Amino acid sequence: MSLNKNIITLGIAGVSACAAFAAPLTIDDYCSPELTAPAGVKEMRPLNDGESFAAISDDGKAIGVYSYKTGEKVSTLFSIDGVKGDVRIDSFDGYELSANEKKILLWTNSQKIYRYSFTADYYVYDILRSTLARVSDGGPQRGATISHDGRMVAYQRDNNLFISNIDYKSDKAITTDGKVNEIIYGTPDWAYEEEFGMINSIRWSADDNTLAFIRFDESRVPVYSFDEYRSYCDADPLGDMYPTAYSYKYPLAGYPNSSVEVYAYNVDNRTTKKMDLPVEGAYVPCMEFDGEGTNLMVMLLNRDQNSLQLYKVNPGSTVAHLVLSEKSEAWLSPSAYQMVRYYPKSFVIGSERSGYRHLYEYDYNGNMLRQLTKGDWNVTNYYGRDPKTGLHYVQTTQNGPINRNVASVDSKGNVNMLNKAEGTESASFSKNFAYYLRRYSSATVPPQYTVCNSKGKVLKTLETNEAYAAKYSAAPRMEFLKVKNAVGEEMDAYIIKPADFDPSRSYPLMMYQYNGPDSQQVLNAWKMDGIYYIASQGYIVAAVDGRGTGNRSREWATSVYCHLGEYETADQLAGAAYFASLPYVDADRTSCFGWSYGGYMTLMELSSPDCRFKAGVAMAPVTDWRFYDSIYTERYMLTPQQNESGYNKASALEKTENVNARLLIMSGTSDDNVHFYNTLKYASKMNYEGKVFDMMALAGFEHSLRMGNARTQLYRKIVDFLDSRLK
């Protein structure tokens, strides 16, 4: 991944959301993302001195330097008002510092493409001279990356790769055959971005003389098209008298993927070489330079995603040497192998080979030096190694799967939690690992931000969200418990009761779920969203993490391999049976609700012969895995050609005749992830069979419904539907 793992982006809150905490909570207070976000702190970018960090000013007009010890501002790196010369900007959307911290890459006028990607106008700011230079006049750029010395910026435009030399004011294409929906250089296709989290594949060597990148050939990938309808959240909702067609390459399960090749461009002699790698039919989920910045470290993953090879490649000779190989009887999780860090003499990578996710250290000849962590728990994040002490810093589940704690690991494998509080703790470390920003929350405590030293001692408290906590003091609360699954194993679970809960009353039940492979719904962290609104309207809301979910054992997760929907459905229904047996739950008034994979679970549960739900809500559901993308689906199911019976059994679309409960199915018509086609196919089948159901289409909305008032309306509709069926 191209994201800097030393940087943590924190939610920015609106103070106004906390001001009127005494007022009764409304549906917007539960469902509107603008109002439910707690106060955060500025994004803190560690600087090379280890003692300070960079952060954007409150007004968004400047970037300041702040001390870790005091939290006080030390100096200013950039200010819109302080720019000299003719090139100026009125605002900026983000920034990246060059490695030598002499230049800043800024971007503005960002336009979203997919989940993470965007185009923008990029500029380079010279800190010493206080001048701005435009990266290119040829149109918006994508995936721009600044060289270590700050003199060059590589970027993609119109599917070709360019290098802009700021000093010489040159802007030249280094590829020329890029073409929309056929050839892409430097930035990924839709599937790589969505399923591997790749933003770009543009990598500078340490001396900035080599630019490595991936070439994606998606010419054989079928085109997916859908009509775009304007939402009334748009500035011009009536501007589409003829809806436009949106077309892009989307590889469905079993269909051709993009073929990939790895290239290296020599800046001095302007030559491009293809690396000698066995990439045919494989994915390249990760590519970085090694710790010295000279050799490329390229991961290859077979299409079945159960065999991984890591190669060390000389970009000059193009020769590749196999350094590491790992195979599994089920899928290999990106959360493990993408947890990798390259150092000058060795590298650290995650693996679940022991049955849990742990860290292993290797030299560049492929010799394993040591297993850094071990035990019946998982490493959920790797922050890096302190070069002075040799301590590694991690986030773990040692306090149980529903908790997260930051810990240090010494050379003998001793793990020391810096704070043992139950809840969810994460860290963003300074460059020298002397300090870190600690973010902590729990199901009952909103996010708190403190600056700590490397031993976990609090040096400065930045934000405690007291006003926010007071605002939601009367909101329903989440409680944790253990519930037996269909075969008697314990599942992590939670229950949310109405704020005015009376144990002598009888309440309707709503089971909320996701339960996708390697996912986790039951987590001891702060959350305030629509399910709390549902609870506030007189419902018992409950959830269980059944078989297939993550951060327990590898065996627990991979039990669903090649037959999605079977064990998960049985476990969700077992959880529902337990909650329905509670004295304050009315077993005749039960329902379920899920989004995306959770929507699929709703459909599978309603069609199960063991279903006791009276109603179910499926938001943006996959209705047949043949309709979803290849990388995600085949990771857990292989291809339809390899596993036809598994796909048939996992298809909710093939089970509609068994649905007897009342269904509400919903989807955004512009969902580029789980296509509206899933919902339309399911609705068509239900109509064909004479079933009565409810359906809601959200015109112009994508998968997450982040525009306008869509989320508020979604939960208003859900409560209205459940009230009509259960009350």
N, C-alpha and C positions, 0 to 999 in steps of 0.2 A: 504494500500500500504506500501511497505517496504522502500520506498524512504524517506530520511530525508528531511522534508519540510523546514528546516532551511538552506538548502544548495541550491544554485542556480548555475547551470553550464552555463557558458557564452561562447559564440563563440570565438574561437581563430582565429585571422586574420593572413594572410600572409602580411607582410609589403610590399613585392614586388608587391602585387596587387595594392597598393596605389601609388607606386613610379612614375609610368609613367602616371599620371592623365591627362597630356596634350594630350596624343595620342588619336586618334579617337577610339570610342568604337567598339569592335568586337562582334560577336555572343558569343564567349567564355566569354566576360566581362558580358554578360547578363545571360548566361545559365550554366556556369561552377561553381559548388558550391565552388571550391577552390578560384575562383577569385571574386565571388559576396559577399563573407563573409566580413563584416566590421570588423575593429579591435575591439577586446574585451579586457577583463581583465582576470587575473588568477581566477580560481575557488577559492572563499574565504570561508573557512570553519570556522565558529565561534568557538572559544575556550572558555573553562569554565570560565576564568577570566572576560569575557565580554569586555575586552579592546583590545583583539588581535584576529587575525585570522591566519589560516594556508593556505599556497598556494604553489603550485609546482613551482620550479625555471624555468626560461626561457629555460634552456637547458634540462629540464625534468629529471635531475639527483638528485634533492634534494627537500625537503619540508621545507620551512622556516616559521618562525613566524613573523608576521608583526603587527604594531600598527594601530588601526583604526584612531587614532587622526592624526598621521603624515604620515601614509603609509610607514614608514621606516621599514626595517628589524630589528628585535629584537634579534632573535636567530635562530638556525637550529634544526629542529626536527629529520630530517633524511637526510643522504647523502650517495649515493652509494659508493663514495670514502672513506667515513668515517667508513664503516662497519668493525668490527673486527671479527676474527675467520675464520673458513674454509668455512662457507656457505655464498655465495655471489650471487648477480644478476647484470646483465649488464644494465637492464632497468626495468621500471615498468609502467603498464597501468593505475593503479588507486590505491586508498588507503582508509582505514577506520580507524579512531582513536577509541580506546576503550574508554568507558565512563569516566574512571579515567585518561585518557590521558597519560598512562604509556607505552602502547603498540600500535603498528601500524600494521594493516593487509594490506599487499601489494599483488598485483597480477600482473602477467606477462604472456606472451604467450597466450593472450586471443583469443578464437575461437568462433565466433558468432554462436548462435543456431537459435533463432527467432529474433523478433524486438528488444527486450531488453536483452535477456538471452545470456549467454556465459559460456564456461568452461575456466579455467585458472589454472596456477600454483600459489598457495598462499603461502605466507611467513608471519611470525610474527617478527616484529622488536622490540627489547627491548630498549627503549629510554635511560634508565640509563646505560645499559651495552654496548650499540652500537653493539649488536649482532643480527644476523638473525637466525631464525629456520624455517625449511620447515614444512608446515602443514601436508603434507602426501607424502609418496614415492609411493603410490599405483596407481598413475595416476591423470590426471587433475580433478579438483573439480568444482562444480557449486553451486552458491548461498551461498557462505561461509559468516558466520556471527560471529564476535568475541564477547566473553562474556564481561560483564561490567568491570571485573577486568583484562581482557586481558590474562587470563591464559588458556582459552579454545577457540576452534573454531569449530563450527558446520557447516557441509557442506553436500552436496549430491554428490554421485558418483554412476553410474550404477543404478540409481533410488532408492538407499538406503541412509539412513541418518547415518552420522558418527559424532563422537566427537573426536577431537584431543586435548589431554591435553599437552600443550607445556612444562610445568614444568616437567611432568613425562615421556615425550616423548612417550606417548601412542596414538594409533590411532585405535579406535574401532567402529565397526558398531553397531548401536542401533536398526536397523531394518534389516531384512534379506530376505523378500519376494518381494522386489522391482524387477520389470521386465520391460524391454522396451516394450512400447505399451500396458502395462497392469496396473502395480501398480507403482505410483510415490510417494515418501515421500519428503516433505519439499519444493519442487519447483513445480510450476503449470504446467498444460497442456497448449497446444497452445492457446486454447480459453480463459482461465483465463488470460494468459499473454497479449493477444491482446486486450481483451475487458474490463478487470478490471485493467490492468496495473500492475498486480502482478508480482514481481520479485522472491520472495520466501515467504514462510510462516513460516520461522524459527524464533522463538522469545524466547529470554532469559528473565527469571524473574529478578527482581532487585537484588536478592541475588545470582543469577547464579546457583541456585540449581534445577531449573525447566526449561526444554526446551520444548516449545510447538510447534506443527507443524500440518500441514494438510496432510492427506493421500488421494491421488487421485486414484480412481479405474476407469481406462478408458477402461477396458476390453470389455465393451459392445459398445464402440464408434466405428463406422466403420472406417476402414483404408482408407486413401486417398493416392493415388500414382500418381506420374508423372515422366516422364523422365527428367533427368538432362543433359543439354548440356553445354559444356564449351564455354564461351564467349572468344573473342579475347582480352578481358581485363585480362583474366587469364594468369598466368605465363606459362602454358602449354596448349594452346588452342587446340592442336591436340592430347591431351592425352586421349581422350575418343573414341577409335575406336568402342567400344560398349558402348553406353550411359548407365549410371547407373540409376536405379529406386530409387526415393526418396519416402519413405512411412512414414506416421505419422498419428496420430489420429486427425481427424478433424470432429467435430459434425455439420452436416448440420441442417438447420431448420427442426424441427419435429423429428429428430433422437435422439437416446440416448446420454445423456451427461455423463461426468465423475460423479460418485457418490463420495461424500466427507465425511470424518470423521475427527474430531479434537482430537488430542492426546496430552498428557503431559508426558514427561520422567523425572523421579526423578534421578538426578545425583548421589546422595548419596547412595540410595539403589538399583539403576539400575532397577527400575520397570517402566513400561509404562501403562498408563490408558487412556481409551477412555472417552471423555467428554460426559455427558448425555444431548445431544442436539437433537432436532427434525429435523435432517438434511436430512431426506429422500426426494429426489426430489428437494432439495433446493441448492442454491449457497451459498458459504461463501466468499463474495467479500472483506471483511476486517476482520482482527484479530490482536489485540494488547493487551499487558498488560495494566492495568489501571494506573492511575497516581502514585500509590504507588508501582507499579510493582509486585503485589501479585496475583490479580485476572485477569483472561482473559476476554476481552471484544470481543465477537464474534457476527458478523452480519450475519443473515440468510436472504436470499432473495428468494422468491418463483420463480418458473420457469417463470411465466408470468411477473415477475419483477415489480409488482405493490403492493407488500406487503413486508414490511421490519420489522424484529424483531432484537433488540439488547439485547444480554444476557450477564449477569455477571456470570462467571463460576469459581468455586473454583477448581483449578487443583488437589488438594489433594483429596477432597471428590468427585469430578466430578459433583457436583450438580450445576445446572444452574438456574438462576433467570431472568425472563423477566424484562428488565429495560425500554425499549422503543418500541413502535409499531407504524408503520405508513402505511397507505393504500392510494391508489389513484385509480381513474377511468382510468388513463392512466399509462404510465411508470414512475418509480421513477428514477431520473437521478443520475448516479454515481458522477457527478460533484457536487452534493449536499451532498449525504450521505457519500462520501469519504472525504469530508471536515470536518474532525473530529479531535479533540485534547483532550487528557485525562490529567486532573490535579489531584492533591491529593484528593480534596474534591468534585470535579465536573468535568463535561466534556462539551465540546461545539461541536455542530454538525449542519450541514447545512440542510435546508429543503426548498422546494418550496410550502409548504402548503398554504401560504398567496397569492399565485399567482406570487411571485417573490422569488428568492433564498436569504434566510436570515439565520442568525445564532441564535441558541437557546441554552441556558445553562440549564443543568439538574444536580441533585445530583445522587448518585449511587443507590438510592432507586427508581429512575424513576420520581421524582417530578421535574416539570419544574420550574426553579428558575426565569428565565426571558427570554424574546425575546430580544436579544442583538441589532439587527438591524431591521429596518422596513422602508417601503417606496416603491414607484413604480420604483425601480431600483434593481440591483442584486449585491450580493457579489460574486466576481469571484475568490478570493483567501483569505485564512485565514492564517495569519502569526503567530498568537499566542498572549499570554497575558504577559504583564509586571508584574511580581509578586509584585513589589514595588508600582507602581501607580495603578494597576488594569486595566490599559488601554488595550484594545484589538486592534490589528492592522490588517487591511484588505485591499484588493484591491476591488474597486467598479466601477460601471457604472453610478455614479451620474452625470457625465458630459455628459451623453448620451451613448447609446449602443455601439457606435464605439470607445469610449474612455475608458481608464483605469486610475484610480488614487489611490494612497496609502492614507489611512486615519486611524485615531485613533477613537476609540469608547469608551466613558466613561460609568460608571455604570448606567447612566440615559438614555442611548441610543443616546446621542449627538454624531454626526459624524463630525469630523474635517479633511478635506482634507489637507495633509501636503504640497501639491503643486497643484494648481488648473489649471495648464497648460493643454490644450487639447492635446491629443496624448495618448501614451501607456506608463505607468509607472509601474514598479515592484520593489520589495524590497527583500533584504536578510538581516535579522536583526542579530545583535550580540546576544549572549546568555542572556545578561541583558537588551536588548532592548534600550540601550543607543545610539547605532549607527546602521546605515543600509547602505548597498550598494544600490544606486538608479540607475536603468537602465531606460533610457527614450529615446523614439524615436517617430517620427510621419511619416506621409506619405512623408514629405519633409525634415525631419531631421534624418540623420543616428543615430544609437545608441550612447548615451552619458552616461558615467559612472562617478558618483560622490559618495563620502562618506558623509553622512549627520548625524546630530544628531537626536534624537527622535522627535524633533519638525519640522524637514525638512530643517534646516539650512545647507547649503553646507559647509563642513569642508575641503574637498580636492577634486579637479577635477582629475580624473584618465585618462580619454580618451574622446576626443570630435570628433574623426574621421574627422578632417579637410581635410586631404589629400584625404581620401576616398570620402568625399562630393565633393571636387573639381573634382575628377575623373568622378563622375556621374553628374556633374553640367549641362551637355548638354543632359542628358537622359530625356525621357518623364516623366511627373509628374501625380500623381493621384489627382483627385478632387472629393469631396464628394457632394452628392445631395440627394433629396428625390424623389421617383418615385412611382406612384400609381400602386397597383397590380390589379388582375383581378376583384376584388370586390370593388375597390376604396380606399383600405387602403394604408397608406404610407409604403414604403419599403426603407431601407437604400440602397444606391447605390453609385458606383463610376464610373468615366470615366477617361481613360488615352488617351491623344491625342498625336500624333507624335510631337517630339520636334520642328519641323519646321511647326507646324500647321498653316494653312491658312484658315480662316473661309469662304473664297469665293470659296474654292475647295469642291469637293464631295469625301468622303472617304468610303471605305468598312468598315463594322462593324463586330467585333468578340465579341460575348457575352461569357464571361468566368464565369463558375459556379461550385459550389459544392452543396450547399443547402441540405445537409443531416441533419437529426434531431439533434437539439442542436448544430449545427455547426455555424461558422461565417466566412464569406469571406470578408465582408466590415468592415475593421478595420483600425483605424488611427494609423498605425505603419509602420516603415520602411520595405520595401521589395524590392528586386531587383532580378528578375528572368525572365523566358522565356516570360511571357506575356508582359513585357516591351520591349523585343526584337521584339515581334510581332508588338507592337505599333510603334517601331522605323522603321519598314519596311512599314509604310504608312497605318496602320490600326487604326481605333478608337476601343479601347478595353473598354468594359463596364461590370459591374457586379451588380447584385441585390441580396439581401438576402430576399427571399420570405418566405411564411408561412412554419413553421417547424423549421426554424433556431433558434439559441439560443441567450441568453442574452437580450431578450425582455421579454414579459410576458409569463407566463406558458401557457396561453390560446393560444398564437401565436404559440408556439412550438408544443403543443399537438394536434393542429387542424389536423395534418396529421396522427394521430393514426389509425392504422389498414388499411390505404389506401395510402401507400407511392406512390409517383409519380404523384398523381392527382393534388393537389393544387400547388405543387412545379412547375409542368410543366406549369400550367396556369399562375402562377406568373412570371416565367422566360420569357414566351412568351409575357406577358403584358409589362415587362421591355424592351424586344427587340422592341416591337412596339413603345414604347416611344422614344427610342434612334434612331430608323429608321426614326422617324418623324422630327428629327432635321435637319436644313437646310444644314448642312455640311456632312450629312450621306446619302449615296446612298441606298435607300430602296430596290433596286434590287440586291444589293451586300452585303448580310448579312450572318453571319455564327455563329456557337457556338462551344465551346470547353470545355471539362471537364475531370477530372481525378478521377477514383474510383467511388464514388457516383456521382461526376460530369459527369463521362463518362456515367453512367446510365441515368442521366438527358439528355445528348445529344441524346441518343437513344429514350428516351420518347418524347422529343421535335420533333425530326425528324419524328416520327410516329403520331404526333398529327394532326387532321384535320385543326387546326388553325395555323400550322407551315408555316412561310414565309421564313425560312432559305433556302439558296441555297446550303449550305454545312455544314457539322458538323464533328467534330473530337471527338472520344471517346477513351480515354486512360484507360486501365485496368478496363473496366466497369463490374459491375454486370449486367447480362442480364436477370436473373430470380432470385427472392429472395429465391427460393428453393435451389439454388446453393451456398448460402452464410451461414456463421456460425450461430449457434443457438443463442448464447448469444446476438449478435448485432441484428440479424433479428427479433427474437421473442420479444425483448424489444419493438419494434415499430409495429410489425405485429401480435403478438402471433404466434402460430404454424400453418402450413398449414392445419392441421386437424381441428383447431378451426376457421380458417378464409380462407377457400378455395376460396371464391369469391374475397376476398381482394387480395390474391396472384395472381389470374388470371388477375385481372384488373391492378395490379402493374407490370406485366411481360412485359418487352420490347420484349422478345422473341416471345410473342404472338401477337405483333403488327407490325411485319416486313413488312407485305403486304401493309401497309400504308406509308412506307418510299419512298418519291419521290425525296428528296434532295440527293446530292452526299455525301457518308459517307467514312471517313477514320477511321478504327478501329484498335487499337494497343494494345499489351500486352506483358509482359515479360513471357517467357516460364517457368521460375522457380519461379513464383509468388506463395508464400505459403498462401497469404491472399485472394486476388480475383483471383481465379485460371484461368489459360489460357483456361480451359474448357469453361468458360463463352463466351469467344471470338470465340472459335471454333464452339460452338453450334450456335451462332448467324450467323457466316459466312456460316455454313452449311445450315441454314434456308434461308438465302438470296440467296445462290446459287440454292437451291431447287426451289425457287420462280422466278428464272431468273433475279434477281437484279444484277446490275453492281455496284461494290463498290471497295474501296481500303483497303488493309490490310497490316499491318507491324508486324512481330513477332520479338521480341528482345531475341535472343537465350541466355539462361543462366542468364537472368536478373530477379530480384525480383520486388516487387511492386513499390518501390520508385526510381528505376534506379539510384542508387548512385555510380555504378561502372564505371570506365573508362570515355569515352566521351559520354555516353548514353544520357544524358540530352541535350547536345549540338546537337547531331544528331536528337533527338526527335523534337526539335523546328525548326531545319533546315527542317525536313520533313514536319512539320505542315505548315510553311510559304510557302514551295514549293507547297504543296497541295492547300492551300488557293489561292495562286497566280494563279494557273492553273484554278481555278473555279470562282474566283471573279474579276480578273483583266484583 
